[in-house]
Amino acid sequence: MLILRYALATLFAVLAATGSLQAGTFAEFRPLGFSADGKVFAFEEFGIQDGSGFPFANRFFIDTANDSFLPGATIRVVIEDETAGLAAARSQAAEQSAALEDQYDFSGNPGIIAAFNPLSERDAAAHLLRYEPFSMVPQPLGPTTARLIEKPLAPSDLCAAVTPEAVGFRLDLSEHNGQSVSIQLHDDKSVPKSRGCPTAYRLGGAVTHYADGVWTHVILVLIRSFGFEGEDGRWIAVTRRFE
């Protein structure tokens, strides 16, 4: 582990000194959909790894009732061939998740992209997202406002050699259906190793679903983190059901 820490620290120092620390990878996001009852949400992220140039595709399946991953359902594909394309990685991930997708009928329940705020959107706020749950004029429901607050936390063992301080986040709703509320959706106590070495976060959008009197809201969060050739970006989703 000490050798790995030293290697990472040396790598980042050399890249920074030579001006090469500039070309990370921000994964693309695509929603796969919901189960018919809204109790499961699935999404895909994909891209080309920085450093290796290998294509990757990840598929995540979330229990929206308790905001946790379905056990054993996460799909991660990396094709260790820089000449391979994204289509190959995405196809392999789709094959591995086919049984789950058939079980929950995600394609039949796509949900609604109520807001989308990628890093390439220059004028939108990074930590504030205000949206209505679906498109209609006149709009019968009031807006929902999500606020993200970054917080300093201790880095994981792997990241301690790269940065003395990692970044976590808290996510709150201050408005729901046009009414003032104070609802905490998420609050990091530590930074999961799966996030790498995070440097910042961005509210990336919202996806909604309605069934049997229940609205399901999915708040998308973009993780910005240290990569081998620059800053990387990966996606996570925070869920809440409103009956």
ChimeraX commands (.cxc) that place a marker at each C-alpha (Angstrom):
marker #1 position 0.00,0.00,0.00 radius 0.5
marker #1 position 2.87,2.40,0.78 radius 0.5
marker #1 position 4.35,1.69,-2.62 radius 0.5
marker #1 position 1.01,2.41,-4.26 radius 0.5
marker #1 position 0.60,5.68,-2.38 radius 0.5
marker #1 position 4.10,6.76,-3.37 radius 0.5
marker #1 position 3.50,5.83,-6.99 radius 0.5
marker #1 position 0.24,7.79,-7.12 radius 0.5
marker #1 position 1.77,10.85,-5.48 radius 0.5
marker #1 position 4.77,10.75,-7.80 radius 0.5
marker #1 position 2.55,10.33,-10.85 radius 0.5
marker #1 position 0.38,13.33,-10.00 radius 0.5
marker #1 position 3.44,15.46,-9.19 radius 0.5
marker #1 position 5.10,14.64,-12.49 radius 0.5
marker #1 position 1.95,15.22,-14.51 radius 0.5
marker #1 position 1.29,18.53,-12.81 radius 0.5
marker #1 position 4.87,19.69,-13.31 radius 0.5
marker #1 position 4.86,18.83,-17.00 radius 0.5
marker #1 position 1.47,20.35,-17.67 radius 0.5
marker #1 position 0.01,16.98,-18.60 radius 0.5
marker #1 position -2.57,16.92,-15.80 radius 0.5
marker #1 position -5.37,18.21,-18.02 radius 0.5
marker #1 position -7.33,15.50,-19.79 radius 0.5
marker #1 position -9.51,13.40,-17.52 radius 0.5
marker #1 position -12.71,11.59,-18.42 radius 0.5
marker #1 position -16.25,12.70,-17.57 radius 0.5
marker #1 position -18.64,9.80,-18.02 radius 0.5
marker #1 position -21.82,10.21,-20.01 radius 0.5
marker #1 position -25.11,9.55,-18.20 radius 0.5
marker #1 position -28.18,7.76,-19.56 radius 0.5
marker #1 position -31.28,6.75,-17.54 radius 0.5
marker #1 position -32.44,3.19,-18.18 radius 0.5
marker #1 position -35.80,3.68,-16.45 radius 0.5
marker #1 position -37.89,2.57,-13.50 radius 0.5
marker #1 position -39.79,-0.51,-12.48 radius 0.5
marker #1 position -43.54,-0.08,-13.02 radius 0.5
marker #1 position -44.08,0.75,-9.34 radius 0.5
marker #1 position -41.10,3.13,-9.22 radius 0.5
marker #1 position -39.35,1.10,-6.53 radius 0.5
marker #1 position -36.28,0.44,-8.68 radius 0.5
marker #1 position -34.36,2.97,-10.81 radius 0.5
marker #1 position -31.54,2.09,-13.20 radius 0.5
marker #1 position -29.00,4.19,-15.05 radius 0.5
marker #1 position -25.91,3.79,-17.19 radius 0.5
marker #1 position -22.65,5.72,-17.33 radius 0.5
marker #1 position -19.94,5.14,-19.91 radius 0.5
marker #1 position -16.76,6.61,-21.38 radius 0.5
marker #1 position -13.08,6.09,-22.10 radius 0.5
marker #1 position -10.80,5.70,-19.09 radius 0.5
marker #1 position -8.06,8.29,-18.79 radius 0.5
marker #1 position -4.60,6.82,-18.62 radius 0.5
marker #1 position -5.45,3.46,-20.18 radius 0.5
marker #1 position -7.76,4.57,-22.98 radius 0.5
marker #1 position -9.98,1.55,-22.27 radius 0.5
marker #1 position -13.74,1.88,-22.89 radius 0.5
marker #1 position -15.98,1.28,-19.87 radius 0.5
marker #1 position -19.70,1.02,-19.15 radius 0.5
marker #1 position -21.36,0.78,-15.74 radius 0.5
marker #1 position -25.01,0.03,-14.93 radius 0.5
marker #1 position -26.48,0.73,-11.51 radius 0.5
marker #1 position -29.77,-0.50,-10.05 radius 0.5
marker #1 position -31.16,1.39,-7.06 radius 0.5
marker #1 position -33.84,0.50,-4.53 radius 0.5
marker #1 position -35.61,3.87,-4.38 radius 0.5
marker #1 position -37.44,3.04,-1.14 radius 0.5
marker #1 position -34.23,3.01,0.91 radius 0.5
marker #1 position -31.82,4.73,-1.53 radius 0.5
marker #1 position -29.43,1.79,-1.79 radius 0.5
marker #1 position -28.03,-0.43,-4.53 radius 0.5
marker #1 position -29.86,-3.64,-5.28 radius 0.5
marker #1 position -27.60,-6.36,-3.84 radius 0.5
marker #1 position -25.32,-7.90,-6.43 radius 0.5
marker #1 position -26.89,-5.94,-9.28 radius 0.5
marker #1 position -24.15,-3.44,-10.18 radius 0.5
marker #1 position -22.62,-4.07,-13.61 radius 0.5
marker #1 position -19.11,-2.80,-14.41 radius 0.5
marker #1 position -17.45,-3.51,-17.76 radius 0.5
marker #1 position -13.97,-2.44,-18.85 radius 0.5
marker #1 position -12.56,-3.70,-22.15 radius 0.5
marker #1 position -8.79,-3.72,-21.78 radius 0.5
marker #1 position -8.16,-2.79,-25.38 radius 0.5
marker #1 position -7.79,0.85,-26.33 radius 0.5
marker #1 position -8.82,0.07,-29.91 radius 0.5
marker #1 position -12.20,-1.21,-28.75 radius 0.5
marker #1 position -15.10,1.20,-28.99 radius 0.5
marker #1 position -17.72,2.38,-26.54 radius 0.5
marker #1 position -20.36,0.34,-28.33 radius 0.5
marker #1 position -18.59,-2.88,-27.35 radius 0.5
marker #1 position -18.42,-1.95,-23.65 radius 0.5
marker #1 position -22.04,-0.78,-23.58 radius 0.5
marker #1 position -23.18,-3.92,-25.38 radius 0.5
marker #1 position -21.43,-6.17,-22.87 radius 0.5
marker #1 position -22.98,-4.26,-19.96 radius 0.5
marker #1 position -26.42,-4.55,-21.56 radius 0.5
marker #1 position -25.97,-8.29,-22.02 radius 0.5
marker #1 position -24.98,-8.74,-18.38 radius 0.5
marker #1 position -27.98,-6.76,-17.14 radius 0.5
marker #1 position -30.54,-8.19,-19.60 radius 0.5
marker #1 position -32.25,-10.43,-17.04 radius 0.5
marker #1 position -32.68,-7.55,-14.58 radius 0.5
marker #1 position -33.97,-5.23,-17.28 radius 0.5
marker #1 position -36.51,-7.81,-18.41 radius 0.5
marker #1 position -37.57,-8.43,-14.81 radius 0.5
marker #1 position -38.24,-4.76,-14.05 radius 0.5
marker #1 position -39.34,-3.60,-17.54 radius 0.5
marker #1 position -37.24,-0.43,-17.45 radius 0.5
marker #1 position -37.79,0.29,-21.14 radius 0.5
marker #1 position -41.54,0.37,-20.53 radius 0.5
marker #1 position -41.19,2.88,-17.67 radius 0.5
marker #1 position -38.60,5.46,-18.75 radius 0.5
marker #1 position -39.63,8.13,-16.26 radius 0.5
marker #1 position -39.30,11.85,-16.92 radius 0.5
marker #1 position -36.07,13.82,-17.22 radius 0.5
marker #1 position -37.30,16.79,-15.21 radius 0.5
marker #1 position -33.96,18.62,-15.21 radius 0.5
marker #1 position -30.50,18.08,-16.65 radius 0.5
marker #1 position -27.44,20.11,-15.73 radius 0.5
marker #1 position -24.22,18.59,-17.14 radius 0.5
marker #1 position -20.79,20.11,-16.60 radius 0.5
marker #1 position -20.96,21.56,-20.12 radius 0.5
marker #1 position -23.89,23.80,-19.08 radius 0.5
marker #1 position -22.01,27.00,-18.34 radius 0.5
marker #1 position -24.64,29.26,-16.76 radius 0.5
marker #1 position -26.45,26.88,-14.39 radius 0.5
marker #1 position -25.74,26.71,-10.67 radius 0.5
marker #1 position -23.57,23.79,-9.60 radius 0.5
marker #1 position -25.19,23.31,-6.17 radius 0.5
marker #1 position -28.81,24.38,-6.72 radius 0.5
marker #1 position -31.46,22.65,-8.81 radius 0.5
marker #1 position -35.10,23.79,-9.08 radius 0.5
marker #1 position -37.50,21.82,-11.24 radius 0.5
marker #1 position -41.10,20.68,-11.69 radius 0.5
marker #1 position -41.79,16.93,-11.82 radius 0.5
marker #1 position -43.08,16.83,-15.40 radius 0.5
marker #1 position -43.74,19.07,-18.40 radius 0.5
marker #1 position -47.24,20.51,-18.62 radius 0.5
marker #1 position -48.85,23.91,-19.16 radius 0.5
marker #1 position -50.41,24.97,-16.90 radius 0.5
marker #1 position -48.28,23.08,-14.38 radius 0.5
marker #1 position -50.52,21.54,-11.68 radius 0.5
marker #1 position -47.69,20.86,-9.23 radius 0.5
marker #1 position -45.22,23.20,-7.61 radius 0.5
marker #1 position -41.44,23.07,-7.95 radius 0.5
marker #1 position -38.89,21.08,-5.98 radius 0.5
marker #1 position -35.59,22.67,-4.96 radius 0.5
marker #1 position -32.50,20.60,-4.17 radius 0.5
marker #1 position -29.40,22.08,-2.54 radius 0.5
marker #1 position -25.99,20.43,-2.31 radius 0.5
marker #1 position -23.47,21.43,0.35 radius 0.5
marker #1 position -19.88,20.22,0.03 radius 0.5
marker #1 position -18.08,19.22,3.22 radius 0.5
marker #1 position -14.43,18.38,3.99 radius 0.5
marker #1 position -13.74,14.82,5.10 radius 0.5
marker #1 position -10.73,12.63,5.68 radius 0.5
marker #1 position -9.45,10.95,2.49 radius 0.5
marker #1 position -9.40,7.18,2.09 radius 0.5
marker #1 position -6.09,5.35,2.52 radius 0.5
marker #1 position -5.60,5.33,-1.24 radius 0.5
marker #1 position -6.17,9.09,-1.56 radius 0.5
marker #1 position -4.17,10.25,1.45 radius 0.5
marker #1 position -1.01,10.39,-0.69 radius 0.5
marker #1 position -2.79,12.51,-3.31 radius 0.5
marker #1 position -4.69,15.05,-1.19 radius 0.5
marker #1 position -4.83,15.83,2.54 radius 0.5
marker #1 position -8.57,16.40,2.39 radius 0.5
marker #1 position -11.35,14.66,0.48 radius 0.5
marker #1 position -14.74,16.19,-0.22 radius 0.5
marker #1 position -18.12,14.75,0.74 radius 0.5
marker #1 position -21.57,16.28,0.44 radius 0.5
marker #1 position -24.95,16.80,2.03 radius 0.5
marker #1 position -28.07,16.98,-0.10 radius 0.5
marker #1 position -31.26,18.68,1.11 radius 0.5
marker #1 position -34.65,19.61,-0.27 radius 0.5
marker #1 position -35.70,23.12,0.73 radius 0.5
marker #1 position -38.87,23.12,-1.37 radius 0.5
marker #1 position -41.24,20.39,-2.52 radius 0.5
marker #1 position -44.40,20.87,-4.57 radius 0.5
marker #1 position -44.01,24.59,-4.06 radius 0.5
marker #1 position -43.96,24.33,-0.26 radius 0.5
marker #1 position -41.05,25.18,1.99 radius 0.5
marker #1 position -39.59,22.00,3.51 radius 0.5
marker #1 position -36.44,20.83,5.27 radius 0.5
marker #1 position -35.72,17.30,4.08 radius 0.5
marker #1 position -32.26,15.79,4.26 radius 0.5
marker #1 position -31.75,13.30,1.44 radius 0.5
marker #1 position -28.11,12.42,2.05 radius 0.5
marker #1 position -25.24,13.31,4.37 radius 0.5
marker #1 position -21.76,11.81,4.00 radius 0.5
marker #1 position -19.98,10.73,7.16 radius 0.5
marker #1 position -17.06,9.38,5.14 radius 0.5
marker #1 position -16.13,9.16,1.47 radius 0.5
marker #1 position -16.71,5.73,-0.10 radius 0.5
marker #1 position -13.69,4.30,-1.89 radius 0.5
marker #1 position -15.87,3.78,-4.95 radius 0.5
marker #1 position -15.79,7.57,-5.53 radius 0.5
marker #1 position -12.03,7.67,-5.89 radius 0.5
marker #1 position -10.53,10.94,-4.61 radius 0.5
marker #1 position -13.35,13.50,-4.94 radius 0.5
marker #1 position -12.58,17.19,-5.31 radius 0.5
marker #1 position -16.07,18.61,-5.91 radius 0.5
marker #1 position -19.68,17.76,-6.73 radius 0.5
marker #1 position -22.34,19.12,-9.08 radius 0.5
marker #1 position -26.11,18.68,-9.12 radius 0.5
marker #1 position -26.51,17.04,-12.50 radius 0.5
marker #1 position -30.26,16.75,-12.92 radius 0.5
marker #1 position -33.45,15.06,-11.78 radius 0.5
marker #1 position -35.51,12.13,-13.08 radius 0.5
marker #1 position -39.06,11.52,-11.84 radius 0.5
marker #1 position -41.67,8.76,-11.96 radius 0.5
marker #1 position -45.32,8.49,-10.90 radius 0.5
marker #1 position -47.35,5.36,-10.15 radius 0.5
marker #1 position -50.23,4.52,-7.79 radius 0.5
marker #1 position -50.21,7.86,-6.02 radius 0.5
marker #1 position -46.45,7.87,-5.39 radius 0.5
marker #1 position -43.90,10.24,-6.93 radius 0.5
marker #1 position -40.31,9.01,-7.06 radius 0.5
marker #1 position -37.60,11.66,-7.41 radius 0.5
marker #1 position -34.04,10.82,-8.42 radius 0.5
marker #1 position -31.46,13.59,-7.90 radius 0.5
marker #1 position -28.34,13.11,-10.03 radius 0.5
marker #1 position -24.98,14.09,-8.60 radius 0.5
marker #1 position -21.78,14.35,-10.64 radius 0.5
marker #1 position -18.64,13.40,-8.70 radius 0.5
marker #1 position -15.50,15.31,-9.74 radius 0.5
marker #1 position -12.31,13.55,-8.70 radius 0.5
marker #1 position -8.57,13.21,-9.30 radius 0.5
marker #1 position -7.73,11.06,-12.32 radius 0.5
marker #1 position -4.52,9.88,-13.91 radius 0.5
marker #1 position -4.50,12.50,-16.67 radius 0.5
marker #1 position -6.75,15.13,-15.17 radius 0.5
marker #1 position -10.08,15.51,-13.43 radius 0.5
marker #1 position -12.59,12.65,-13.81 radius 0.5
marker #1 position -16.36,12.69,-13.49 radius 0.5
marker #1 position -18.71,9.88,-12.47 radius 0.5
marker #1 position -22.41,9.78,-11.59 radius 0.5
marker #1 position -24.39,8.78,-8.52 radius 0.5
marker #1 position -28.14,9.04,-7.83 radius 0.5
marker #1 position -29.97,9.95,-4.61 radius 0.5
marker #1 position -33.60,8.82,-4.42 radius 0.5
marker #1 position -36.72,9.75,-2.46 radius 0.5
marker #1 position -40.34,8.58,-2.73 radius 0.5
marker #1 position -43.29,10.86,-1.87 radius 0.5
marker #1 position -46.69,9.29,-1.19 radius 0.5
marker link #1:1,2 radius 0.2
marker link #1:2,3 radius 0.2
marker link #1:3,4 radius 0.2
marker link #1:4,5 radius 0.2
marker link #1:5,6 radius 0.2
marker link #1:6,7 radius 0.2
marker link #1:7,8 radius 0.2
marker link #1:8,9 radius 0.2
marker link #1:9,10 radius 0.2
marker link #1:10,11 radius 0.2
marker link #1:11,12 radius 0.2
marker link #1:12,13 radius 0.2
marker link #1:13,14 radius 0.2
marker link #1:14,15 radius 0.2
marker link #1:15,16 radius 0.2
marker link #1:16,17 radius 0.2
marker link #1:17,18 radius 0.2
marker link #1:18,19 radius 0.2
marker link #1:19,20 radius 0.2
marker link #1:20,21 radius 0.2
marker link #1:21,22 radius 0.2
marker link #1:22,23 radius 0.2
marker link #1:23,24 radius 0.2
marker link #1:24,25 radius 0.2
marker link #1:25,26 radius 0.2
marker link #1:26,27 radius 0.2
marker link #1:27,28 radius 0.2
marker link #1:28,29 radius 0.2
marker link #1:29,30 radius 0.2
marker link #1:30,31 radius 0.2
marker link #1:31,32 radius 0.2
marker link #1:32,33 radius 0.2
marker link #1:33,34 radius 0.2
marker link #1:34,35 radius 0.2
marker link #1:35,36 radius 0.2
marker link #1:36,37 radius 0.2
marker link #1:37,38 radius 0.2
marker link #1:38,39 radius 0.2
marker link #1:39,40 radius 0.2
marker link #1:40,41 radius 0.2
marker link #1:41,42 radius 0.2
marker link #1:42,43 radius 0.2
marker link #1:43,44 radius 0.2
marker link #1:44,45 radius 0.2
marker link #1:45,46 radius 0.2
marker link #1:46,47 radius 0.2
marker link #1:47,48 radius 0.2
marker link #1:48,49 radius 0.2
marker link #1:49,50 radius 0.2
marker link #1:50,51 radius 0.2
marker link #1:51,52 radius 0.2
marker link #1:52,53 radius 0.2
marker link #1:53,54 radius 0.2
marker link #1:54,55 radius 0.2
marker link #1:55,56 radius 0.2
marker link #1:56,57 radius 0.2
marker link #1:57,58 radius 0.2
marker link #1:58,59 radius 0.2
marker link #1:59,60 radius 0.2
marker link #1:60,61 radius 0.2
marker link #1:61,62 radius 0.2
marker link #1:62,63 radius 0.2
marker link #1:63,64 radius 0.2
marker link #1:64,65 radius 0.2
marker link #1:65,66 radius 0.2
marker link #1:66,67 radius 0.2
marker link #1:67,68 radius 0.2
marker link #1:68,69 radius 0.2
marker link #1:69,70 radius 0.2
marker link #1:70,71 radius 0.2
marker link #1:71,72 radius 0.2
marker link #1:72,73 radius 0.2
marker link #1:73,74 radius 0.2
marker link #1:74,75 radius 0.2
marker link #1:75,76 radius 0.2
marker link #1:76,77 radius 0.2
marker link #1:77,78 radius 0.2
marker link #1:78,79 radius 0.2
marker link #1:79,80 radius 0.2
marker link #1:80,81 radius 0.2
marker link #1:81,82 radius 0.2
marker link #1:82,83 radius 0.2
marker link #1:83,84 radius 0.2
marker link #1:84,85 radius 0.2
marker link #1:85,86 radius 0.2
marker link #1:86,87 radius 0.2
marker link #1:87,88 radius 0.2
marker link #1:88,89 radius 0.2
marker link #1:89,90 radius 0.2
marker link #1:90,91 radius 0.2
marker link #1:91,92 radius 0.2
marker link #1:92,93 radius 0.2
marker link #1:93,94 radius 0.2
marker link #1:94,95 radius 0.2
marker link #1:95,96 radius 0.2
marker link #1:96,97 radius 0.2
marker link #1:97,98 radius 0.2
marker link #1:98,99 radius 0.2
marker link #1:99,100 radius 0.2
marker link #1:100,101 radius 0.2
marker link #1:101,102 radius 0.2
marker link #1:102,103 radius 0.2
marker link #1:103,104 radius 0.2
marker link #1:104,105 radius 0.2
marker link #1:105,106 radius 0.2
marker link #1:106,107 radius 0.2
marker link #1:107,108 radius 0.2
marker link #1:108,109 radius 0.2
marker link #1:109,110 radius 0.2
marker link #1:110,111 radius 0.2
marker link #1:111,112 radius 0.2
marker link #1:112,113 radius 0.2
marker link #1:113,114 radius 0.2
marker link #1:114,115 radius 0.2
marker link #1:115,116 radius 0.2
marker link #1:116,117 radius 0.2
marker link #1:117,118 radius 0.2
marker link #1:118,119 radius 0.2
marker link #1:119,120 radius 0.2
marker link #1:120,121 radius 0.2
marker link #1:121,122 radius 0.2
marker link #1:122,123 radius 0.2
marker link #1:123,124 radius 0.2
marker link #1:124,125 radius 0.2
marker link #1:125,126 radius 0.2
marker link #1:126,127 radius 0.2
marker link #1:127,128 radius 0.2
marker link #1:128,129 radius 0.2
marker link #1:129,130 radius 0.2
marker link #1:130,131 radius 0.2
marker link #1:131,132 radius 0.2
marker link #1:132,133 radius 0.2
marker link #1:133,134 radius 0.2
marker link #1:134,135 radius 0.2
marker link #1:135,136 radius 0.2
marker link #1:136,137 radius 0.2
marker link #1:137,138 radius 0.2
marker link #1:138,139 radius 0.2
marker link #1:139,140 radius 0.2
marker link #1:140,141 radius 0.2
marker link #1:141,142 radius 0.2
marker link #1:142,143 radius 0.2
marker link #1:143,144 radius 0.2
marker link #1:144,145 radius 0.2
marker link #1:145,146 radius 0.2
marker link #1:146,147 radius 0.2
marker link #1:147,148 radius 0.2
marker link #1:148,149 radius 0.2
marker link #1:149,150 radius 0.2
marker link #1:150,151 radius 0.2
marker link #1:151,152 radius 0.2
marker link #1:152,153 radius 0.2
marker link #1:153,154 radius 0.2
marker link #1:154,155 radius 0.2
marker link #1:155,156 radius 0.2
marker link #1:156,157 radius 0.2
marker link #1:157,158 radius 0.2
marker link #1:158,159 radius 0.2
marker link #1:159,160 radius 0.2
marker link #1:160,161 radius 0.2
marker link #1:161,162 radius 0.2
marker link #1:162,163 radius 0.2
marker link #1:163,164 radius 0.2
marker link #1:164,165 radius 0.2
marker link #1:165,166 radius 0.2
marker link #1:166,167 radius 0.2
marker link #1:167,168 radius 0.2
marker link #1:168,169 radius 0.2
marker link #1:169,170 radius 0.2
marker link #1:170,171 radius 0.2
marker link #1:171,172 radius 0.2
marker link #1:172,173 radius 0.2
marker link #1:173,174 radius 0.2
marker link #1:174,175 radius 0.2
marker link #1:175,176 radius 0.2
marker link #1:176,177 radius 0.2
marker link #1:177,178 radius 0.2
marker link #1:178,179 radius 0.2
marker link #1:179,180 radius 0.2
marker link #1:180,181 radius 0.2
marker link #1:181,182 radius 0.2
marker link #1:182,183 radius 0.2
marker link #1:183,184 radius 0.2
marker link #1:184,185 radius 0.2
marker link #1:185,186 radius 0.2
marker link #1:186,187 radius 0.2
marker link #1:187,188 radius 0.2
marker link #1:188,189 radius 0.2
marker link #1:189,190 radius 0.2
marker link #1:190,191 radius 0.2
marker link #1:191,192 radius 0.2
marker link #1:192,193 radius 0.2
marker link #1:193,194 radius 0.2
marker link #1:194,195 radius 0.2
marker link #1:195,196 radius 0.2
marker link #1:196,197 radius 0.2
marker link #1:197,198 radius 0.2
marker link #1:198,199 radius 0.2
marker link #1:199,200 radius 0.2
marker link #1:200,201 radius 0.2
marker link #1:201,202 radius 0.2
marker link #1:202,203 radius 0.2
marker link #1:203,204 radius 0.2
marker link #1:204,205 radius 0.2
marker link #1:205,206 radius 0.2
marker link #1:206,207 radius 0.2
marker link #1:207,208 radius 0.2
marker link #1:208,209 radius 0.2
marker link #1:209,210 radius 0.2
marker link #1:210,211 radius 0.2
marker link #1:211,212 radius 0.2
marker link #1:212,213 radius 0.2
marker link #1:213,214 radius 0.2
marker link #1:214,215 radius 0.2
marker link #1:215,216 radius 0.2
marker link #1:216,217 radius 0.2
marker link #1:217,218 radius 0.2
marker link #1:218,219 radius 0.2
marker link #1:219,220 radius 0.2
marker link #1:220,221 radius 0.2
marker link #1:221,222 radius 0.2
marker link #1:222,223 radius 0.2
marker link #1:223,224 radius 0.2
marker link #1:224,225 radius 0.2
marker link #1:225,226 radius 0.2
marker link #1:226,227 radius 0.2
marker link #1:227,228 radius 0.2
marker link #1:228,229 radius 0.2
marker link #1:229,230 radius 0.2
marker link #1:230,231 radius 0.2
marker link #1:231,232 radius 0.2
marker link #1:232,233 radius 0.2
marker link #1:233,234 radius 0.2
marker link #1:234,235 radius 0.2
marker link #1:235,236 radius 0.2
marker link #1:236,237 radius 0.2
marker link #1:237,238 radius 0.2
marker link #1:238,239 radius 0.2
marker link #1:239,240 radius 0.2
marker link #1:240,241 radius 0.2
marker link #1:241,242 radius 0.2
marker link #1:242,243 radius 0.2
view
